[in-house]
Amino acid sequence: MKKLLLETSFSKIYMIVMILITLLILGGYFSYAMFTVTKEKSNAISIVTGNLTYKLLVDGEKSNTLRVPANSSKEFVVTVSNPNNRIARFNFYYVGDLIAEIDTGYIESDGYNAAPSSIGVNLEKAGSAGSSNNYLIRVNNITDKEIGIELGVSVGLDYNDLELPNNCHAFRKLTITGKVKDVLEDDIMNRLNYEDKEQTFITGEEPYNYIWYSGKLWRAVSTDPNDNSVKLITQWTMSAITYSSSSTAFEGSYMKTWLNDTTVDGFLSNLRDYESFIKTDSVWNATMTTTTDKPPKTTMVTAPVGLLNVYEYTMSYSGTTATAGYLNDGLLWNTITPLDNTNLQFVDYFGNVSSESVIISYGVRPSINLKSEVKVVDGRGTEENPYRLEGDNDTNLNGTKLNTRYSGEYIRFGNDENNLYRIVSHETKGLTKITSAEPLKNNNSFVFSAFGTNSAFLNPNQIVVFLHETYLNNYVSEEYNNLIEPITTWYFGTIANGTDYRLAKYTDASMTNTTTSAVAKVGLLRYGELMTSQTARFAEGDIVINENTVRYWLINSYDGRRVAVIIQNGTGSSSYSTTSYGVKPALNLKSNVIITGGDGTKQNPFTIELG
């Protein structure tokens, strides 16, 4: 390859980019981000295309990790292929500290051959369109434990007058589109575990597997090679409810009912156009087991929404630890796996699997399976810029009524540090119920209030006075106050451990008649509603961070003296009404509130006004 001065390279790049931009404007023949110039560290320059693809195969199967048993040596055949119809150059390297001796070489005699470098380019070869290049990797393990070496590929167009210096870093396409399964598996930032032939697991500490769908942030856990579906779980707990009154069986449980409730109160009914996005005939393995091994298919339940089982959770952190795994969100949440007839297995705030009675109201992280045809149209797979799905990536929503939007989407509402809210549901036709994204704060410290002398949400109880005086006067400006529907019915039926979540609003499970209620402008969320459970991390490593979260009130009575609460680890519980806890207000916005900006994500919340 020719070596040119950096200034010359930039001049040629600039000319090429300007020509392509002109073609874009005149003819529209090129897709967005098809041609991008990237300047990386140490003046390394890489020209990449948005639709350039490749596959990294280890011994014929997709992988980006070489695993070698302790005190042994192993040879790998690694193939980098270019299925695209564009000529590309591949730069093959390993990631991480070198803890083994590695010999490398082309199986073919041509091409460039160099020793691996964790920060540089090696095994570089210009590949023709549709080509596959094979390499022999011999790993001589000099440690006393199994090692894993992560592989990577940087990709660039094959320009003979452009040299990629030896400190060029990893390439990831700036715009990634395609079917969700392909995007996740082709991203070199994601470690994949192929041990299970029925599920390909995404593993590690921080893979690029964040997905935004229907107002909620999800993590992709695995892909199914049989039907190309993708299993997701919410990043945070969506609520906290009792799993069952006695049995650990998923079929017939309160949990299964809540997850698949198609009334306004349920999870499924608040998913956007769910029949177009998710497999409604998904099958969930709820087999009882005392191990973390793959369970037999003894108890299989068909439902659109389910929970992860213990095996799926443990596979998500293969290659790292439970504490460091990406599914450890620092809260307590249930799996679908029974330990025995009365105890269900759950994940604690350190990421460890434990068990407890089914009557305890632990957090709920719903799981769904995206259909194979669902496509990624935007995003990078990170928490700040998650993948966006075709059909759920609305733009230019100015003038759209807020009551057409989805549970979980973020809104600018309220004053100062308390100006972030989320949509809960559209419980009352035409209105939009919202709640503060976290309990109220004052100068970055949580605000506390007692519930009152008894457990009823009625004036003159202290919590009612606080919400209608202190909150409306100090935390909501007149501009926002005018958006609030003045008359809302708030239900505060009595609930307890082992109680059906529906009794928070209805007199019985038939959901025919509502329970005890009051009319007020501002209220609190009830037990079992969406957005009730804490959505901030409670534990970090081995340290419990109490100042990061706070116990806060729900609206429901537990008995005559106690009231339902959400405690710091996301679990539903109860406390005496005279105790002071955090406050997470809820309210209904008027039917004519419209969106004036934003896209509903946490990074870009909706701004609103009266239409």
N, C-alpha and C positions, 0 to 999 in steps of 0.2 A: 504494500500500500504506500502511496505517496505521502510524504510529510510536508504539510503546508503551514505557513504562519497562521496564528490564531486569527489575525485580522482578515486574512484572505478567506478563511473558512466562514467567518461571520458575514463577509460580503456576499459570498455565494449563497449562504443560507438566506440572507435577507432578500436577495433577488428571487430565489425559489419561492419563498413564502409570499412575496408580493404578487408573483405570477399566479399562484394558486388562489390567493384572495380575490384577484381580479376574475378568475374563472368562476369562483363561487358566486360573486355578485352578478356576473353576466349570465351564466348558464345554470348554476345550481346543481352541477353534476356531482359535487363532492359532499359527503356527509360532514356534520359538525365535528371538529377536532380530528378530522382525518389526517391533518398534517400539523405537527406541533414541533416547535424547536424548544429544547430544554437545555439550559445551562446548569451543569451540576458542579459538585465540589472540585476544587483544584482546576478550574477552567475546562473540565471535561465537557464535551458537547455530544449530545445524542439527538439524532433525528428519528422520530418514531411516528407511526401511523395509528390512528384510532381503531382501525379495523384489522390490524395485523395480528395474527394468531400464531400460536405454537403449542406443542405438547411436550411435556417432559415425562419420559417413561423410564422406569427402573426395572430391568428384567422383563420388559414387555408390558408392565402395568403402570398406570399413572401414580406417581409418588414424587415427593421432593425430599425424602429422607433415606439415608443409607444407615441401616442398623447392623452392628457387628457385636456378636457375643463376646464375653470377657475372655481375654487372653487367646484370641484366635485371629485368623486372617480370613478375608473374604474378598472375592472378586465380583464386581458388578458390571453388567453391560447397561450403559445409559444411552438413551436415544433422544436426541433433540430433533423434532420434526417440524416442518413448516407446511401445514395443510392449506395455507392461503395461496392465492395465485400471484403473489408479489414476491420478488426476490428479497431476501432478508439476510442479515448477518447476526449470528448468535454468539453471545459471550457467556461462557459457562463457568460458574464459580461455586465455591462453597461458602456457607455462612457460619460464623461462630469461631471460637478458639480452636486451634488445631491441637487435638489430643491424640492423634494417631499418625503414623507414617503413611503417606498416600503416594502411590505410584500411578501415573496417568499416561494415557496414550490413545491415539486413534486406533481403532481396529483397521480402518482404512489407512493407507500409507500417505495420502495427501493431506494437505491442510496444515495449520499452524499448531504446534504442540508446546505447551509450557507447563511448569509446575503450578498447582493450584495456589490461589492467593485469596484470602478472605476479603480483601479490599480491592482486588484487581481483576483484570480480564485474563482468562486463560482458555485453552482449547478453542481458540477463536477460528472460525471458518466461515467463509462466505457461502451461504446455502442457496441453491437455485430454487425456483418456485416448485412447491410440492415435494421438496427433498427431505430425506431423513439422514442425519449424521449420527453414527454410532461411536461410542467411546468406551474404553476399558478402564475401569477404576479398580485398583487393588488396594485394599485397606489393611495395613498391618497393625493390629491392636497391641499397643504397648502398655495398656492400663490393666487394672485388675477388675474392671467392671464393664458392663455393656456400654457401648457408646453409640451415639447417633450423630450423623453429619447431615446438616440441612443443605440441600442443593438450591441453586438459583440460576436464572437465565436473564440476561439483559438482551434486548432485541433492538436492532436498528436497521434502517435501509442500507443496502450495500452500495454506498458511494465510494468509489475508489480514491477520491481525493479528500476523504474525510477520515482522519484517524482517531480512534477512541483510545485515549491514553490509558496506561495500566492502572490508574486509580479510579476508573469509571465504576459507578455504583449501580445497584439493581435498577432495572427498568420495570415500571408498572404503567400500563396504558392510562392516559389521563381521562379518557372517557371509555367506560366499560359498559357494553350493552350486550344483550343476548338472553337466552333462557337462564333462569336463576341458577340451576344446577351447573351449567357450563361456566358461568361467571365465577361461581364459588370455587369450583374445582380447578379452573385454569389460573387462578390468582396465585402467584408464587409466594404470597405472604401467608397463605393458609396451609397448615400442616394437615395432611389427610391420613387417616388410619383405615387401611383396606382389609383388616383382619376378618371382619364380618362381611360375608358375601351378600348379605341382605341390606346392609347399611354401610355407607362410606362416611365415617365420622370426621368432622372438623375438630381439631384438638388444639391444645396449647393454652397460653396465657392470654394473648390478645390477638386473635385472628381477625381478619377483615371480613367479618360476617354479620355486621349490623344491617338490619333491614327495617325501613319505615313503612308500615302498612296500617291503614285505618286508624290513624291517630296514635299509634303505639309503636314503641321501639322494640324490635325483636332480635333474637340471635338465631342464626341458622345452625342447627346441631348436626344434621346428617342429610345425606342424599340417598335416594333409593335407586340402585342401578337397574331394578326391574321395571319400574314405571317412570323413573326420572323425576319423581316428586321430591320436595325438600321439606324436612321437618323443622319447624320453628318453635321457639319458646319466648315469651315476653321477657324483656330485660329486667323488669321490675315486677313485684307482686301487684296484681290488679285489685284485689280485695282480700278479705280474711273471713272465712266461714267454717262452720263445723262440717267435717267430711261426712259424718253419718251419726245417727243416734246410738248405734251399737256395732254394726257389721263393718268389716273392712272391704267388702265387695264394692267395686266401682259401679257395677250394674245396680241400679236402684238407689244409689247414694244421693244425698243432697248435692254433693260435688258434681256428679254427672249432670244432674238436673240444672244446676246453676250455669255450668259451662255451656250447655246446649239449650238454654232457655230462649225461646224465640219471642217472648213478650218483651215489652220495653225495659223490663227490669233485668234481663239476662245478658250474659256475655255475647252469645252468638248473635242475638238480634242487633247488637251494637257494632258488629263488624260490617264494613262496607261491602255490599254486593258479594256476600260470602260465597254464594253458589258459583260465581265466576272465578274466584281466587283459590278456594280451598277444596280438598277432597272431602265431600260430605259422607263418604263411605269409608273413612279412615278406620283402621283396625288398631286397637290399643292393647298391648300385652300387660294385663293386670294380674299376672300369675303370682301367687304367694311364694316367697323365697326368703331364705336367711343369708344368702350370699350376694355378692355383686356380679357373679357370673351371668352370662346370658341365660335368661330363664326359658324353660320349655314353654311351648304354646298351649298351656293348659287352660288358661282363662283369658279369652280374647273377646274384647268388647268393641262393637262397631258404633261409632259416633263421629260427628264432624269435629268436635273439640275434645281433647283429653289432657293428660298430664304425662310428663316423662316418667319412665320407670327407672329404678335404681341403676340398672345396667347401662342404660343410655346416658345417665348423668356421669357415671364413673368413666365411661369411654370418652367423654368430652374433655377430660383432663389427662388422658393417656400421654405419657411423656413428660408430665410435670406433676404437681401436687394438687390435692383437693383445694387447699387454700388459695393457690395461685391460678387455678383453672378459671376460664372466662365465665363460667356459669355461677361461680360463687359471687353473689351480689351483696353479701354481708347481712342477709335477712334470713328468717326461718320460712321455709316453704315446703309444701307436701309433694311427694311423688305419688304415683299410682300403685306402688308396690306394697302389699300387705306383708307384715312380718309374721303375724298369726291372725286369729279370728277377731281380735280386739285392738291390736296395735298396728299402726301404719308407719311406714318409713318416711322420714323427712330429711331435709338438708338443713343443718344449723348454720349460724352466721360465720363459722370458720370454714364452711364448706364440707364438713364431715357428715356422714350419713348416720342417723340415729332413729329412734322409734318412739312413738307416744300414742296414747289413746285417741281413737277417731273422733272423740267428742270435743277435742281441743280445736280452737279456731285459728289454725295456722294460715300463713299467706298462700295465695293462689297465683301460680304462674301458668296460665293456659298455654297449651301446645296445639298447633295445627299443622297440616301438611299442605303446602302449596302445590297446585297442579303443575304438571310438567310444562305446559305451554305458557305459564306466566313468565314475563320477561322483565329484565332490568333495563331501565331507560336512562337512569342518571345515578349519580352518587359514586362514592369511593369505597363503601363498606366500613367506614369508620364511624365512631359514635357521633362525631361532629358533622359528618357528611355521609349518612347511611345510604345504602342502595335504595332507589325509588323504583316502584313497580309501574308497569304500563297499566293505565286505567286508574291509578291512585297517585298521580303526579300532577295535580291541578296547578295551573299557573293563571295569573291575572284574574283573581277572584273578586276584584273590586266591584262592589255593588251586589254581590251575592248575599242572600239572607243567611244569617248565622244558623238559623234553625234547620238548614239543609246539611250541616257539617256533622262530624263524627266524634264519638266519644274518645277522649284522650287528647284531642288537638289543643294546642296552647293559644292563649288569648292575653293580650295586654289589657289589664283591668286593675284599678286601684292605684294607690299612691306609693311612690318611692320604692323601698325595698320589697314591698308587698304587692307588686304590680304584675305578677305572673299567675294566671289561672288556667284551668283545664275544663274542657267540656265533659260533663258527666253523662248526660243522656237528654232525651226529649220526652221526659215523663209526662208532662202536660202538653197536649197538642199545640203546636205553634210556638211554644216557649223553649228556651235552651237553659238547662240546669248547668251551672258551673260551680267550681269550688277552687279555693286557693291552692296553688301547686304544692305548697307546704304550709304548716301552721304559721300564724302571724308572728312577725318579729318587730322589735323596736331596737334600733341601733345594733342590729345583728344578734340580738338576744331574743329568745322566744318569749312571747307574752302569755301570761297565765290568768285563768279565771276559775273560780269554783262553779260547779253546775247549779247549786242552790240547796235549799233545805230539804228537797225531795227529788225524786228521779223523773218528774214530769216536766216536759218542755212547755211550761206555762208561765205567764207573768204572775207574780213578781220574782220568779226564780232568777238568780243572778246571771245565768248564761243568756237568758232572753234579754235582760236589760243591757248586758254588755254588747250584744250583737246589734241592738237597735239604737243604742246611744253612742257608746265608745267607738264601736266599729264604724258605723255609718258617718259619724262626725269626724273621726280622726284618720280612718284608713281608706275612705272612699270620697273622692272629691264630688262636687255637685254635678260635674259633667258625667261621671259614671253613675252617680246615684239616680240620675234621670233615666238610665237604661234598665233599671231593676223593675221587674213586675211587682207591684205593691202587695198583691194578694196571692199567696202560695199556701197550699196545704202540706203540712209536714206530719209524717206518720211516725209514731214512736211506740209501736207495740213492744211488749216484753219479750226479751230473748235471753237465753242462757246457754251454757255448754250443752251440746247435744241437741240444740234446737234447730229446726228447719229455718233457713234464712228467710223464707217467705212470710214467717210470722212477724217479722219486723214491720210489715206493711199490711198483711191480710190476717183475717181471723183463722184461716186454715189453709191447707195446701192447694185447695181448689181455686184459690185466688179470686173468689167471687165477691166477698165483702171485705172492705178495708177495716183496719183496726183503729185504735185510739189516735186522734190527730188534733192538730191545732192550726190556725191560720195566722201567718205572720209574713213579714217582708223578707226576713233573713232567717236561715235555719242552719242545721248541721246535716251532714250525710248520715244515713242510717246503715245499720249492720247489713252487709251483703251487697251494698251498692258498689258500682265501679268507682275507682279512684279513692277508695276508703283506706287502703293499706299504705303504710309509709313507703315512700319511693326514694329515700335517701339511704346511702350505705350506713349500716350500723357498726360493722366490724371491719377492721383493716389488719390483715395478718392475724396475729395473736392478741391484738389489742381491741377492746370494746370502746368505741368512741361515743360516749354518752352525749357530748355537747353537739354532735352532728345531727341528732334526732331528738324527738321529744314525744312523750305520751300525750295523746289528745283525745278530746271527747267525741263520741258519736251521739246521736239523738235518742237512742233507744234505752228504755228502762231495763235493768237486769232483775231487779226486784224493787221493793218499795224504797230502799235506801241507796242502792247502787245503780250505776249507769254504765253502759257499754263504752269501752275505750279501745283505741289502738295503742299498743305499747311500742317501745323503741325498736324492737326487732321485727315489727310488722305483724305481730300476732294480735288477734282479738281477745279482749279480756274485760274486766269490769273494775270499777273503783267506787268508793263512797262519794256521794254527790257533793259533800262539803269539802272535798279535796280540790286543790287547784291544779289544773292541767292546761295544756296548750289548746288553742282554738283554731279550727280549720273551717271558716265560714262557707256556706253554700247558699245559692240564690238562683232565681230564675230571671233570665233576661227577656225583654219584651219581644214580641213576634216581629216587629219592624226594625230590629237591630241588624245592620248590614256590615259587611267586611269592607274595610277601606285599604287594606294592605296586608302583607305577610302571606305565608303559606301554611301556617298552623303548626310548624315544628317548634321545638324549644329554642332553636337558634334564630328563628324568624317567625315569632308569634303573630296571630291575626291582630290587626288594629281594627277597632269597631266604632260605630256611631249610629244614631237613630236615622233610619231611612226616611 
